[in-house]
Amino acid sequence: MKRLVIGKGSVFTDLLIIGEAPGLQEDLEGKPYVGKSGQLLNKLLNKAGINYKEDVYFCNVIKCR
């Protein structure tokens, strides 16, 4: 599909998570870290006491699959 996947989250945060490139699910939705790996990462961040919706900015080096 080759959809552009831009970053998500707070641009004013101190925590930046950078992936290599979007996966299939990210390409379909146009959002980073929404596939299985992203869901696992969100659970791990929650367990560490980090609010992934407010305290993290997610992006990829490559913006399309």
FINU-841414 format. One record per residue (C-alpha): x, y, z; residue in one letter. Coordinates in steps of 0.25 Angstrom, whole numbers, padded with zeros to 4 digits, always signed. Layout:
<sites>
XYZA/...
</sites>
This chain:
<sites>
+0000+0000+0000M/+0012+0009+0003K/+0004+0019+0012R/+0012+0030+0019L/+0013+0027+0034V/+0017+0039+0042I/+0020+0040+0057G/+0010+0040+0068K/+0010+0045+0083G/+0015+0057+0090S/+0025+0065+0083V/+0029+0072+0096F/+0033+0059+0103T/+0046+0054+0108D/+0044+0040+0103L/+0046+0037+0088L/+0044+0023+0082I/+0049+0022+0068I/+0047+0009+0060G/+0053+0005+0047E/+0041+0005+0037A/+0026+0003+0038P/+0020-0011+0038G/+0008-0017+0030L/-0002-0012+0041Q/+0005+0002+0042E/+0004+0003+0027D/-0011-0001+0027L/-0014+0009+0038E/-0004+0020+0035G/+0000+0021+0049K/+0013+0016+0056P/+0013+0004+0066Y/-0001-0001+0065V/+0003-0015+0061G/+0006-0027+0070K/+0020-0021+0074S/+0014-0007+0077G/+0003-0013+0086Q/+0014-0021+0094L/+0022-0009+0095L/+0010-0001+0100N/+0008-0012+0111K/+0022-0011+0115L/+0022+0004+0116L/+0010+0003+0124N/+0016-0007+0134K/+0028+0003+0135A/+0019+0014+0139G/+0020+0021+0126I/+0007+0027+0120N/+0010+0024+0105Y/-0001+0033+0100K/+0005+0046+0108E/+0019+0043+0111D/+0025+0037+0098V/+0027+0041+0084Y/+0027+0029+0074F/+0033+0030+0060C/+0041+0022+0049N/+0053+0026+0042V/+0047+0021+0029I/+0033+0027+0027K/+0027+0017+0018C/+0027+0001+0016R/
</sites>
